[in-house]
């Protein structure tokens, strides 16, 4: 809210309080002052002269020709591995354009304006500093300032904290680091932010260079506001601050935290501070703001206070003298450990490591990961996403951080991270294997699973979401068929135990017990499939229950009768792929049962699912149709069409017609979106679920839900419709939504990461929704690499069967698998497939048989 009114009924009536507030806001007259104060005001007071500077002219940031895809706010560095934003002070990108920088246990994100948020262990439950989630203000809980001790001039490396509209601020978001630079008052400021690859610490190196003609005396301030929980209002009153004499670090702990009471967070510097405080009240002050702290007007020595005052922060002041042309570096460390002793040890260790080495370690890590699949196509925007930003978004944000600007989750989703990791079986198959094990361990003995859970405690939610039980088999087959490694099927894991959902109960959040009962991962997946086929409607299609892939359709089958065509395709494909594993293991009963169910399911999908020109979405509890030409709203849904192709189980003629219907009715080239369905829910009598609470065209309710839109690209590529697949990929590529300033201001969100949704109706049609933390990144990566380029790994062999757009002569790629590099070249030719594949200088005579690797 913009303001808050507090009712103090014990002291006065409401109108008395309002009148008092108005009176307090007015300056007192002379007659209202006490006699002593009137006398004091007659005595001249010696004041510090205020520095008056001419009002600077606003700086206009223009294209400088060194960036690709410049849009008025930023563009890509030439190698595509940095996104560079240039702003005048006090200005901002349309919405926060952030970078997510993380290792497996610790991380932060920072916007192009410098607003940061840091977490440890769990990005939802243990936030060291404040998570803004405010796209309008985005007030940061972390800051850096520089003051000139002689002139009093205040500087900052961050555009979001500056009021200097005549200064150009540059932010370079790279893979694992961000760099901020500007020049103010003849001082060049540069701040490099990164995280140690293994340790729980954020490093901020401040580099100051004197560009003037006289020596300078400066004071550098580093500042953070503690949260140490997931809600500052609840945690802040219980935070205890202290100073460690050995390291000079400011420490903070929340001993009343249920799960993190023993942890100790710290804020330290590479040099000894000249002064410090742990009081936000002292540093920001009642009359100050994060842009202009009271302690800096004029700059004063900080008090050294560590007393508990209910408003904890950590501020370090460091005095620096810089001669003409000289340069000084100071690094701030923000970290978190399991004890005070560990904090001391970590600070001592990290002070010995240069920031350059830490940044290089991150560059090396991300180069090693992303470098295992590098493509060169005629489409540079596609190259930038595939070669760097999609794998970075998926692994760095979705898998490691599990946090971004619009969502601080900290949790693992059963189906979510399974899908994310499957995108990288080419370069890092262990990710998928590990997540298969992780997910299988969250299954109850009855066969259902935790929809999501918190690592560490294991607390999570048990639901009626119907598709969860199919994803484990799907993921196992994708991993095993790609790598040839079936040993994962034999790994034994225990089940979970806990109360089942009661009748009418949609979900239940609790911490389950771990059972002594164990079974192989094969048995875990088979048990889940057994449950899936039991959940069959009277029409032969799977029950949708509390929602399927579209969680928002949670009331379509709330009474246990509604069904899902999409889930039918997904289950059919999973059964077809998993039956061979049952045959190999001699599980004849399941082979017979699954085969019989598959046949009946396919027949039902065609007889009950086909709507004449495309496939229906499902049925409500009362048997009325969903996603049909007879429906007033949601007449056609994309995922029922895409998966008739992707499952491999749809009638070929029907599948082609279904995808034609998607192109004709759901692809909006003018708005550059692919709608999930149309028309959106608005006035229909039947209640599909909470999806209807979204305005028409927003998120799942008839907007573009990018996750589903990537399946459209993959289905078109599977049908070898290269032009259609590439045209749809272009619609999903965020770079194409921000070609110039006008389009960037309309789309609003980052041009270098995929948005989970794009609005589909009204004046906001084409505006991006939430970004970074979305499974769309992994699927769009697969749509490009596996779909359009046709590069897949299967049973230890590389297959290259692309769906080439007609405007391409070919493409090249370099794949590294098991330490061996494979150079792939694809060119159009008169071959029956229409192209020639060359791998490591040898033409592949039979592309359908693949190329042996290893």
Secondary structure, DSSP 8 states (H G I E B T S, - for coil): --------TTT--HHHHHHHHHHHHS---GGGS-HHHHHHHHS---------------------SSSBS--SSEEE-TTSSEEEEEEETT---SS--EEEEE-SSEEEEEETT--EEEEES-TTT-BSS-----TTT---SEEEEEEETTT--EE-S-GGG---TTSEEEEEEETTEEEEEEEETTEEEEEEEEE-SSSSEEEEEEEEEE-SSS-EEEEEEEEEE---BS-HHHHGGGEEEEE-TTT--EEEEETT-TTTTT-EEEEEESS--SEEEEEHHHHT-TT--SSS-TTBTTB----------S-EEEEEEEEEEE-TT-EEEEEEEEEEESSHHHHHHHHHHHTTS-HHHHHHHHHHHHHHHHTTEEEE-S-HHHHHIIIIIHHIIIIIIIIII-B-SS-B--EEEHHHHHHHHHTTTTT-HHHHHHHHHHHHTTBBTTS-BEEEEETTT--EEEE-BSSHHHHHHHHHHHHHHHH---GGGG-EEEEEE-----TT--EEEE--EEEEEEEEHHHHHHHHHHHHHHSB-TTSSEE-BT-SSSTT-TTTTTTS--EEHHHHHHHHHHHHHHHHHHHHTT-HHHHHHHHHHHHHHHHHHHHHHB-SSSB--EE-TTS-EESSTT-SS--EEHHHHHHHHHTS-S-HHHHHHHHHHHHHHTEETTTTEE-SEES--SS-SS---GGGGS-TTBTTBTSEEHHHHHHHHHHHHHTT-HHHHHHHHHHH-GGGG-SSHHHHHHH-S-SSS-BSEE--SGGGTT-B--BSS-THHHHHHHIIIIIIS-EEEETTEEEE-----TT--EEEEEEEETTEEEEEEEEE-SSTTSEEEEETTEE-S-GGG-EE--
